[in-house]
Amino acid sequence: MPLTDPNGNWTPFHDMTDEFDSTSGLNSSKWNDDKPAGWLGRQPGLFDPSNVEVESGFLSMFAKHAHLNESMQALGFANYTTAGMHSKARTKYGYFEMRSKSGDGMVSSSWWFHDHDASQWTEIDVFESGGTAVTVTPGLSHTFRSHTHVFALDGLNGSALEKKCDCQLGKGAQTICSSGNIHQLPFNMSDGFHTFGLRWTPDDLTFFVDNVTVWKKGPHCMHQEIGMDLDRETMPGTMWPEHAPAGLPMGSPFVVDYVRAWKASDTW
């Protein structure tokens, strides 16, 4: 049962649960790590499946130095490879829990959910963490950064989208409507393992760190079936220098002990 709600009316959702105890690498029946969700990664770091390793009961996601070919360089990828994976299953509502330790470099360690179709594109970021080496935005290793993003929703835009989803449109030409919360932590996310959780109901989203509620958002527009993502990204302007030279330190991997999922036994 979930640590935060052990007495709740929950049924395990095995398609999004993984103890990472396989002896043959990542479970390909549950995860896609090759261009996950059709995405190559965030420039300049290219997702590379070889950076995703499962061994001794842990998932490790690395960022590494690399010399990429000219075709990748033309797309803005150079000098670095990162890691990403997206669940093959989709879900709507439930309780989700992860025990993990973030990497300590300038590459993000993140847990999130997203998907899109012809009329909807929504995203829930449980956390996007940075390591102790981050100098662009100091202190990210001690913050729990959570967000929701609505990229498209049944033709709604502008103030109608902001009102319905309790979010704010980005500045300039951006049309993403977002809301977020930054919670200061008494620990460094890359120093040791901690447990993180998301409770997603039709009415609200609740985010947990070590069994403590750190943000509750409601109402929201997260009613689309979406997949689960774990990844590492080079995030220029937030964690990664805008014009990063080759050879920046990559630091330790993002290590995950488990990810577990449940659905409510009753119907929401």
HELIX and SHEET records of a PDB file:
HELIX    1   1 HIS A   14  MET A   16  5                                   3    
HELIX    2   2 PRO A   36  GLY A   38  5                                   3    
HELIX    3   3 PRO A   49  ASN A   51  5                                   3    
HELIX    4   4 GLU A   70  ALA A   74  1                                   5    
HELIX    5   5 LEU A  140  HIS A  142  5                                   3    
HELIX    6   6 GLY A  158  CYS A  165  1                                   8    
SHEET    1   A 4 TRP A  10  PRO A  12  0                                        
SHEET    2   A 4 PHE A 254  ALA A 264 -1                                        
SHEET    3   A 4 PHE A  58  MET A  61 -1                                        
SHEET    4   A 4 VAL A  52  GLU A  55 -1                                        
SHEET    1   B 6 TRP A  10  PRO A  12  0                                        
SHEET    2   B 6 PHE A 254  ALA A 264 -1                                        
SHEET    3   B 6 GLY A  94  LYS A 101 -1                                        
SHEET    4   B 6 HIS A 194  TRP A 200 -1                                        
SHEET    5   B 6 LEU A 205  VAL A 209 -1                                        
SHEET    6   B 6 VAL A 212  LYS A 217 -1                                        
SHEET    1   C 3 TRP A  31  ASN A  32  0                                        
SHEET    2   C 3 TYR A  80  SER A  87 -1                                        
SHEET    3   C 3 GLY A  45  PHE A  47  1                                        
SHEET    1   D 3 TRP A  31  ASN A  32  0                                        
SHEET    2   D 3 TYR A  80  SER A  87 -1                                        
SHEET    3   D 3 LYS A  64  HIS A  65 -1                                        
SHEET    1   E 8 TRP A  31  ASN A  32  0                                        
SHEET    2   E 8 TYR A  80  SER A  87 -1                                        
SHEET    3   E 8 GLY A 227  ARG A 232 -1                                        
SHEET    4   E 8 SER A 109  HIS A 116 -1                                        
SHEET    5   E 8 GLN A 120  SER A 129 -1                                        
SHEET    6   E 8 THR A 143  LEU A 153 -1                                        
SHEET    7   E 8 CYS A 177  GLN A 184 -1                                        
SHEET    8   E 8 GLN A 168  LEU A 169 -1                                        
END                                                                             
